[in-house]
Amino acid sequence: MKLLIFLSLVFSLLIVNNLSADNKKAPHVLFIAVDDLRPELNCYGAERSISPNIDRLAAMGTLYENAYVQVPVCGASRASLMSGMYPTTKRFTWFGTRFDRATSNRYGKNCAGAPNIPDIPSWFKENGYKTFSMGKIYHYADDNTSAWDVIDRVGYFKAYQLPENQGKSPAYESAPVEYNAYPTGIMTDKIIQQMRVAKESDQPHFFTAGFSKPHLPFVAPKKYWDLYDEEDLVLPSNYTFFPKDAPSSANSTWGELRNMYDGVPSEGPVSDEMALKLIHGYLACVSYTDDMIGKLLDELESLEMLDDTVIVLWGDHGFQLGDHTLWCKHTLFETSMHAPLIISAPGYEAGQRVNSLAEMVDIYPTLCELAGLEFPTHLQGKSLVSTMEDPDSIHKKAIFGRYHSGETVRTERFQYSEWANGDRMLFDHKRDPNEDINVVADPKYARVVEAMATALLKHREKIAFDESTNLEASDLPENSAPAWNKSAFNQKETRQPVASVGVEYQSYVNWRVKDAEGDPLTYEKVSGPAWLKMSNAQYGRLSGTPEKSDRGTNVFVVSVTDGFSSPVVAEMTLEVE
């Protein structure tokens, strides 16, 4: 018996030693989650945000311009991301979603979790990593506790510091306190301590930094409020109106703000004064969180760990700041679904930007590939590593999300949503980037609507059986190039068939072009006589004054493009008398 015990111990030690030897080569992972962070950052082209450290991270790695969440609410979005699985009508449905068990939402409906599959930290722990949950990663601090070696939620998210706010719930606070007076700063200091421990360890570490700001209430040290002058802040361009022809199903009561914070009206809009104060507070919290992220990056650099650490920063959804009369999230609009995603990893080019569509379910397989781990069989996302190798590559042609009974699919150009009650919504982001007009009933978009609805149906069928959901090109609406009525035409087919020497000539070619989607078109003169100019590229206006040397047949070539397809050319002739 003693011999067997001895041999067993020796065998166990050999396994541990081998594991340690292998894991020594594995990178650390810093997993940064930021609650309610819309991509309103300098690195995303937003000028009013002060975010130098997130910008620094973007300069170190790869920024995803078009990354989208699967559900625009905390619990469900995080469970989907952490599992690498899409939400369904029964799984990951509401803000109270848990990963480790089913929950019942406020509507009395059962919401399944995913307790029988490994989430990200479980998989990394199973593969030799030490895992630290710091701050808000799951919606609930006690969700799937077995995945973590250390769990620390670091306090209540309100945590007011001003005496006059104790026992109250204002929507914002600017207190003259140090960065670590609030949980956000306390958590940052604790993560730094864990990094120092990891530096001395042979074991790879999976750190998380779950920042609760800029989530409401907008509480931050005064120094971050002072970065902004409220007089310079402006309300959104669509602050006073809901999207034209958008269905009621797309709306939100923004009850998170109305029902939880003092001074907010129970119905109707907030005052312009309060709106600007809320925007001010949100930006202050963004800068506060950004500064804490900077401290983490500084520490990694000081410990000489940057070259050994994969860093991923993600938002669990966007946030409305008065856009379309709305606040908070809880919608299928761009402002709720679009979120930041930045990945920095050793050995990959710095300062890259990827325009192709990406989803938060893609983070799990990406981390596995970057860490050299096998993929669990349940994953429904697709690794983003190929885009880190080639930022111009196409990752996905369509991405999917849902909220309650609504489902949405987005392509490069269009976003289509439908609800169980039959409501539908389509936005053309090329012509309407702010989503001000629902064009689902416009006849010229009928083909697009049909294709997008089919894509949603196929996605629904696939994920019902936990299968891969990457669409083939045939599932997506293809853009039609503009077409000339005839590839070439002579002077008899133009509006002004003959030009005269010394007389200004004017004509238009746009009447000879059709585009199936009704896209805005751009015309260009490719070749032809110098006197003939394309004087208006938008409407295809030609003009100029011929001279005596131009008498006779003048041949010229005009191209037209819709911005998506290659230019289409036509050769034309014009007689000059």
C-alpha positions in Angstrom: 0.0 0.0 0.0 2.8 2.5 1.0 4.5 1.7 -2.3 1.3 2.4 -4.3 0.9 5.7 -2.5 4.5 6.6 -3.1 4.2 5.8 -6.8 1.0 7.7 -7.0 2.6 10.8 -5.5 5.6 10.5 -7.9 3.2 10.2 -10.9 1.2 13.2 -9.7 4.4 15.3 -9.3 5.5 14.3 -12.8 2.2 15.5 -14.2 2.3 18.8 -12.3 5.9 19.4 -13.4 5.2 18.7 -17.0 2.1 20.9 -16.9 4.2 23.7 -15.4 6.8 23.3 -18.0 4.2 23.6 -20.8 2.3 26.4 -19.2 5.4 28.5 -18.7 5.3 29.2 -22.4 1.6 30.2 -22.3 0.8 33.9 -22.2 -1.0 35.6 -19.4 -4.4 37.1 -20.2 -5.7 40.4 -19.0 -9.5 40.4 -19.6 -11.0 43.9 -19.3 -14.7 44.3 -19.2 -16.3 47.8 -19.2 -19.9 48.1 -18.4 -22.1 50.3 -20.6 -19.1 51.5 -22.7 -20.2 52.8 -26.1 -17.4 53.2 -28.7 -17.4 56.9 -28.1 -13.6 57.0 -27.7 -10.8 58.9 -29.4 -9.5 55.7 -31.0 -13.0 55.2 -32.5 -13.0 58.8 -33.8 -15.0 60.5 -31.1 -13.5 63.8 -30.3 -15.3 64.7 -27.1 -14.1 61.7 -25.1 -10.8 61.8 -23.2 -9.5 58.3 -23.3 -5.7 58.3 -23.8 -5.1 54.9 -22.2 -7.7 53.0 -24.2 -6.3 54.8 -27.2 -2.9 53.5 -26.1 -4.2 50.0 -26.0 -5.6 50.4 -29.5 -2.2 51.6 -30.7 -0.7 48.4 -29.2 -3.1 46.0 -30.8 -6.0 45.5 -33.1 -9.2 47.6 -32.9 -12.5 46.2 -34.2 -14.5 49.0 -35.7 -17.7 47.0 -36.1 -18.0 44.7 -33.0 -21.5 43.9 -31.7 -23.0 42.3 -28.6 -25.5 39.5 -28.8 -27.9 41.0 -26.2 -28.1 44.7 -25.2 -28.3 44.0 -21.4 -25.7 43.1 -18.8 -26.5 39.5 -17.6 -27.5 38.0 -20.9 -24.7 39.7 -22.9 -22.0 38.5 -20.4 -23.3 35.0 -20.3 -23.3 34.8 -24.1 -19.8 36.1 -24.3 -18.4 34.0 -21.5 -20.0 30.8 -23.0 -19.2 31.6 -26.6 -22.8 30.7 -27.4 -25.6 32.8 -28.9 -28.8 33.7 -27.0 -32.0 32.0 -28.0 -35.7 32.4 -27.0 -34.9 30.3 -24.0 -31.3 31.0 -23.2 -29.6 34.3 -22.1 -32.8 36.4 -22.3 -32.7 39.1 -19.7 -30.5 41.2 -17.4 -30.8 38.7 -14.6 -29.4 35.9 -16.6 -27.0 33.5 -14.9 -24.5 31.2 -16.6 -24.5 28.5 -13.9 -28.3 27.9 -13.6 -31.7 28.8 -14.9 -33.5 31.9 -13.7 -37.0 33.2 -13.9 -37.4 36.7 -15.3 -39.9 39.4 -14.2 -42.3 38.1 -16.9 -42.4 34.7 -15.3 -40.5 33.1 -18.1 -37.7 30.6 -17.5 -34.2 31.7 -18.7 -31.7 28.8 -19.2 -28.1 29.2 -18.4 -25.3 26.9 -19.7 -24.0 25.0 -16.6 -23.0 21.9 -18.6 -20.3 23.6 -20.7 -17.0 25.3 -19.7 -17.0 29.0 -19.8 -13.9 31.0 -20.6 -12.3 30.9 -17.1 -13.3 27.3 -16.5 -11.5 26.3 -19.8 -8.4 28.3 -19.0 -8.3 26.9 -15.4 -8.7 23.3 -16.8 -5.7 24.0 -19.0 -3.4 25.1 -16.2 -4.2 28.8 -15.7 -4.8 30.5 -12.4 -8.0 32.6 -12.7 -8.8 35.8 -10.9 -12.3 37.4 -11.0 -11.9 41.1 -10.1 -14.9 43.4 -10.4 -18.0 42.8 -12.5 -17.5 40.0 -15.0 -20.7 38.1 -14.7 -23.8 40.1 -13.7 -23.8 38.3 -10.3 -20.6 38.0 -8.2 -21.5 34.4 -7.2 -22.2 33.1 -10.8 -20.1 30.0 -11.6 -17.7 30.5 -8.7 -15.9 27.2 -9.4 -14.3 28.8 -12.5 -12.2 31.1 -10.3 -9.3 30.7 -8.0 -10.0 34.2 -6.6 -13.2 36.2 -6.6 -13.5 39.8 -5.5 -16.4 42.0 -6.5 -15.1 45.0 -4.6 -18.1 46.8 -3.2 -21.4 48.3 -4.2 -21.6 50.0 -7.6 -23.2 53.2 -6.2 -20.8 53.9 -3.4 -21.5 57.6 -3.0 -18.8 59.7 -1.3 -20.5 63.0 -0.7 -22.3 63.2 2.7 -25.4 64.7 1.2 -25.8 61.7 -1.1 -25.8 59.1 1.6 -29.1 57.3 1.8 -30.1 58.8 -1.6 -29.7 57.8 -5.2 -28.7 60.7 -7.4 -27.8 59.8 -11.0 -24.4 61.5 -10.7 -21.8 62.6 -8.2 -18.6 64.6 -8.5 -16.6 64.2 -5.3 -13.2 65.7 -4.4 -11.7 62.3 -3.6 -8.8 60.2 -4.7 -9.1 57.6 -7.5 -9.4 54.7 -5.0 -12.2 56.2 -3.0 -14.6 54.4 -5.3 -14.7 50.6 -6.0 -13.3 51.2 -9.5 -10.0 52.4 -8.1 -9.9 49.9 -5.2 -10.3 47.1 -7.7 -7.5 48.5 -9.9 -5.0 48.4 -6.9 -6.0 44.8 -6.2 -5.4 43.7 -9.8 -2.0 45.3 -9.7 -1.1 43.3 -6.6 -2.2 40.1 -8.4 0.0 41.0 -11.4 3.0 41.3 -9.1 2.3 37.9 -7.7 2.0 36.5 -11.2 5.3 37.9 -12.1 7.0 35.6 -9.6 5.0 32.5 -10.7 5.7 29.9 -13.3 2.0 29.5 -13.8 0.1 31.5 -16.5 -2.6 33.8 -15.0 -6.0 34.8 -16.3 -6.7 38.2 -14.8 -10.0 40.0 -15.1 -10.7 43.7 -14.6 -14.5 44.2 -14.5 -15.1 47.9 -14.5 -18.6 49.0 -13.4 -18.2 52.5 -14.8 -19.5 54.2 -16.8 -22.6 52.3 -15.6 -25.1 54.5 -13.7 -24.9 56.2 -11.4 -22.2 58.4 -13.0 -20.0 58.8 -9.9 -16.4 59.7 -10.3 -13.7 61.8 -8.6 -14.0 65.5 -9.4 -10.7 65.5 -11.3 -12.4 63.5 -14.1 -15.4 65.8 -14.2 -13.1 68.7 -14.5 -11.7 67.3 -17.8 -14.9 68.5 -19.5 -16.6 71.9 -19.8 -20.3 71.3 -19.7 -20.8 74.4 -21.8 -19.0 72.6 -24.7 -21.2 69.6 -24.5 -24.1 69.2 -27.0 -27.2 67.0 -27.2 -27.4 64.3 -30.0 -28.6 65.5 -33.4 -31.6 63.1 -33.0 -32.3 64.0 -29.4 -35.9 65.2 -30.0 -37.3 62.5 -32.2 -37.7 58.7 -32.4 -36.8 57.1 -35.7 -39.4 57.8 -38.4 -41.7 54.8 -39.0 -39.9 52.7 -36.3 -42.4 50.3 -34.5 -43.3 50.7 -30.9 -41.5 47.3 -30.2 -38.2 49.1 -30.9 -38.8 51.6 -28.1 -37.6 51.6 -24.5 -38.9 53.1 -21.3 -35.4 53.5 -20.0 -36.7 52.4 -16.7 -33.2 51.8 -15.4 -32.7 55.5 -15.1 -36.4 56.4 -14.3 -36.9 53.9 -11.6 -33.6 53.8 -9.7 -32.4 57.4 -9.5 -33.7 60.6 -7.8 -35.0 63.5 -9.7 -35.6 61.7 -12.9 -39.2 62.1 -14.2 -41.3 59.0 -14.2 -42.5 59.8 -17.7 -41.6 62.1 -20.5 -38.1 63.5 -21.3 -35.6 64.8 -18.8 -34.8 68.5 -19.0 -32.0 69.6 -21.3 -30.1 70.7 -18.2 -30.3 67.2 -16.7 -29.5 65.6 -20.1 -26.2 67.6 -20.4 -25.4 66.8 -16.8 -25.9 63.0 -17.5 -23.7 63.2 -20.6 -21.1 65.1 -18.5 -21.2 62.4 -15.9 -21.0 59.6 -18.4 -17.9 61.1 -20.0 -16.3 61.7 -16.6 -16.8 58.0 -15.8 -15.3 57.0 -19.1 -12.2 59.0 -18.4 -12.1 57.6 -14.8 -12.1 54.1 -16.1 -9.6 54.9 -18.8 -7.2 56.2 -16.2 -7.5 52.9 -14.3 -6.8 51.0 -17.4 -3.7 53.1 -17.8 -2.5 52.1 -14.4 -2.9 48.4 -15.4 -0.9 48.9 -18.6 1.7 50.9 -16.7 2.1 48.1 -14.2 2.4 45.4 -16.9 5.1 47.5 -18.6 6.9 48.1 -15.3 6.9 44.4 -14.6 8.1 43.7 -18.1 5.0 41.5 -18.7 3.6 43.3 -21.8 5.3 40.9 -24.1 3.9 38.0 -22.3 0.3 39.1 -22.0 -2.8 38.9 -24.2 -5.0 41.9 -23.5 -8.6 42.1 -24.6 -10.9 45.0 -23.8 -14.7 44.7 -24.5 -17.9 46.4 -23.7 -21.0 44.4 -22.7 -23.2 46.7 -24.8 -23.6 50.3 -25.8 -25.6 53.1 -24.1 -28.0 55.7 -25.3 -27.3 59.3 -24.2 -30.5 60.9 -25.3 -30.2 59.4 -28.8 -33.6 59.2 -30.4 -35.1 60.4 -27.1 -33.7 57.3 -25.3 -31.4 56.6 -22.3 -29.7 53.4 -21.1 -29.6 50.3 -23.4 -32.4 47.7 -23.9 -32.9 48.3 -27.6 -31.8 46.8 -30.9 -30.5 50.2 -32.2 -26.9 50.7 -33.1 -26.4 52.7 -29.9 -27.2 49.7 -27.8 -25.7 46.9 -29.8 -22.4 48.4 -31.0 -19.6 48.1 -28.4 -15.8 48.5 -28.3 -13.4 45.5 -28.8 -9.6 45.8 -28.8 -7.2 42.9 -28.7 -3.4 43.1 -28.1 -1.3 40.0 -28.3 2.4 39.3 -28.4 3.7 38.7 -31.9 1.0 40.6 -33.8 1.2 44.0 -35.5 0.4 47.0 -33.5 -2.1 49.8 -34.4 -4.3 47.7 -36.7 -8.0 48.4 -37.5 -10.4 45.8 -38.6 -13.6 47.0 -40.4 -15.1 43.5 -40.9 -18.0 42.6 -38.7 -17.3 40.9 -35.4 -19.3 39.5 -32.5 -18.6 39.1 -28.8 -19.1 35.4 -29.1 -15.9 35.4 -31.1 -13.8 36.4 -28.1 -13.8 32.9 -26.5 -12.3 31.1 -29.5 -9.9 34.0 -30.1 -8.5 33.7 -26.6 -8.1 29.9 -27.0 -6.1 30.3 -30.2 -3.9 33.1 -28.8 -3.2 31.0 -25.7 -2.6 27.8 -27.8 -5.6 26.0 -26.3 -7.9 23.6 -28.1 -11.4 24.8 -28.8 -14.2 23.4 -26.7 -16.7 21.7 -29.0 -19.7 23.8 -27.9 -18.3 27.1 -29.3 -20.5 29.0 -31.8 -18.2 32.0 -32.3 -15.3 32.2 -34.8 -11.8 33.1 -33.8 -10.6 36.6 -34.8 -7.0 35.7 -35.1 -7.1 35.6 -38.9 -8.1 39.3 -38.8 -5.2 40.1 -36.6 -3.0 38.5 -39.2 -4.8 40.2 -42.0 -6.9 43.2 -40.9 -8.4 43.6 -44.4 -9.8 40.1 -44.4 -13.6 39.4 -44.2 -14.4 37.8 -40.8 -18.2 37.6 -41.1 -20.8 38.9 -43.5 -23.6 38.9 -41.0 -23.9 39.1 -37.2 -26.9 38.4 -35.0 -28.4 39.6 -31.8 -31.7 39.7 -29.9 -33.6 41.3 -27.0 -36.8 39.8 -25.6 -38.9 38.8 -28.6 -36.9 40.9 -31.0 -34.1 39.5 -33.3 -31.7 41.4 -35.4 -29.2 40.7 -38.2 -26.6 43.2 -39.4 -24.5 43.2 -42.5 -21.9 45.7 -43.6 -24.7 48.0 -44.8 -28.0 47.0 -43.4 -29.6 46.2 -40.0 -32.8 44.4 -40.0 -34.9 43.6 -36.9 -38.2 41.7 -36.4 -40.4 41.0 -33.4 -42.7 38.1 -32.5 -45.7 40.4 -32.9 -44.8 41.1 -36.6 -43.1 44.5 -36.2 -40.1 45.0 -38.5 -37.4 47.5 -38.9 -34.7 48.1 -41.5 -32.0 50.7 -41.6 -29.7 51.5 -44.5 -26.5 52.6 -42.7 -24.9 53.9 -45.9 -27.7 56.4 -46.5 -28.8 56.7 -42.8 -25.9 56.0 -40.4 -27.8 57.5 -37.4 -30.8 55.2 -38.0 -33.3 58.0 -38.3 -35.6 56.4 -40.9 -37.1 52.9 -40.9 -37.2 51.9 -44.6 -38.6 48.3 -44.1 -41.8 49.3 -46.0 -40.0 51.0 -48.9 -40.5 48.9 -52.0 -37.0 49.3 -53.3 -35.7 47.5 -50.2 -38.1 44.5 -50.6 -35.3 42.2 -51.8 -33.1 43.2 -48.9 -35.9 42.6 -46.4 -36.6 39.2 -47.8 -32.9 38.2 -47.7 -32.3 39.5 -44.2 -35.5 37.7 -42.9 -34.2 34.5 -44.4 -30.8 34.9 -42.8 -32.5 35.3 -39.4 -34.5 32.2 -40.0 -31.5 30.2 -40.9 -29.6 31.5 -37.9 -32.5 30.6 -35.6 -32.6 27.1 -37.0 -28.8 26.6 -36.6 -28.4 27.7 -33.0 -31.5 25.7 -31.9 -29.2 22.7 -32.4 -26.1 24.5 -31.1 -24.5 24.3 -34.5 -22.1 26.8 -36.2 -23.8 29.9 -37.4 -21.4 31.3 -39.9 -23.4 32.2 -43.0 -22.5 31.4 -46.5 -22.4 34.2 -49.0 -25.6 33.0 -50.6 -27.5 33.7 -47.4 -26.8 37.4 -47.6 -28.3 40.2 -49.7 -25.8 41.0 -52.4 -25.4 44.6 -53.6 -26.3 45.2 -57.2 -24.0 47.5 -59.2 -25.6 50.4 -61.0 -26.3 49.7 -64.7 -26.4 51.9 -67.7 -29.5 51.5 -69.9 -27.1 51.0 -72.8 -23.4 50.4 -72.6 -22.8 53.1 -75.2 -24.9 55.7 -76.9 -24.5 58.5 -79.4 -25.6 62.1 -79.5 -29.2 61.2 -80.5 -29.7 59.6 -77.1 -28.5 62.5 -75.0 -30.7 65.3 -73.8 -28.7 67.9 -75.7 -27.5 66.1 -78.9 -25.3 68.8 -80.3 -22.8 71.2 -78.9 -21.9 74.5 -80.6 -18.5 76.1 -80.8 -18.2 79.1 -78.3 -21.5 78.2 -76.6 -21.6 76.6 -73.1 -22.8 73.0 -73.2 -24.7 71.3 -70.4 -26.1 67.8 -70.1 -26.9 65.1 -67.6 -26.1 61.4 -67.8 -27.8 60.2 -64.6 -31.1 59.6 -66.4 -29.4 56.7 -68.2 -28.5 54.8 -65.0 -30.5 52.5 -62.8 -29.6 51.1 -59.4 -31.6 48.3 -57.8 -31.1 49.6 -54.2 -31.5 53.2 -55.1 -28.0 54.0 -53.8 -26.5 57.5 -54.0 -24.3 57.4 -57.1 -21.1 59.1 -58.0 -20.2 59.9 -61.7 -16.8 60.6 -63.1 -15.5 61.5 -66.5 -12.8 58.9 -67.3 -11.5 60.1 -70.6 -12.5 62.5 -73.5 -11.9 66.0 -74.7 -10.4 68.5 -72.2 -13.2 71.0 -72.6 -15.9 68.7 -71.3 -15.9 68.5 -67.5 -18.0 66.5 -65.0 -19.2 69.6 -63.2 -21.4 67.7 -60.7 -20.4 64.2 -59.7 -23.6 63.6 -57.7 -26.0 64.2 -60.6 -23.8 63.4 -63.5 -23.8 66.9 -64.9 -21.5 67.5 -67.9 -20.6 71.0 -69.0 -18.0 73.0 -70.9 -17.5 75.3 -73.9 -15.9 73.7 -77.0 -13.6 75.5 -79.3 -13.1 75.4 -83.1 -10.6 72.6 -82.8 -13.2 70.5 -81.1 -15.5 70.4 -84.1 -16.7 66.9 -85.2 -17.3 63.8 -83.2 -16.1 64.0 -79.6 -15.8 60.6 -77.8 -15.8 60.4 -74.0 -16.1 57.8 -71.3 -18.1 58.2 -68.0 -18.1 55.8 -65.0 -20.6 55.4 -62.2 -20.3 53.7 -58.8 -22.6 53.2 -55.8 -19.6 53.0 -53.4 -19.9 49.2 -53.0 -19.2 47.8 -56.4 -16.6 48.5 -59.0 -17.3 51.5 -61.3 -19.3 50.7 -64.4 -18.4 52.7 -67.6 -20.2 53.8 -70.7 -18.7 55.3 -73.9 -20.6 58.2 -75.4 -20.3 60.5 -78.4 -21.1 64.1 -78.9 -21.1 66.2 -82.1 -19.7 69.7 -81.9 -20.8 72.1 -84.7 
